Amino acid sequence: MCAGRFLPALFAIAATLLASQTLAAVTAPPPARALLIGVGDYPGLPAALRLRASAGDVQRLRTALTAAGLSPSAITVMTEREGVRPTRAALLAALRDLARDAAPGQQVLVYFSGHGAQAPARHPVREPDG
């Protein structure tokens, strides 16, 4: 999976999620939800560059979230070890579902542990590193 192709879709879905929220006061906010993604095994990436800790990062965050009171059923995990394998299609589907099902006032956490990428800026003058 190429993070450079994935990030624009992630930002578009996140923007949709934020735009869909109303500013109306809610007396009791719905429980928070979390989507925890850990990608360490990228197709075509040499074994020496694969990440070994991303699934562990997700596990530690899940443990912290449940210790803080978040229900395990409110946490979706996507790693090579457990849950749904984090393919591009599966990630986009999970983000769409999260955006569709989020209620006004609901807190949503999307966490990604994996390699990142940098794409050329649309307006390089505004980006110090282009």
ABEGO torsion letter per residue (X at the ends): XBAAAAAAAAAAAAAAAAAABBABBBABBBBBBBBBBBBABBBGBBAAABBAAAAAAAAAAAAAAAAAGBBAAABBBBBAABEBBBBAAAAAAAAAAAAAABBBGBBBBBBBBEBBBBBBBABAAABAAX
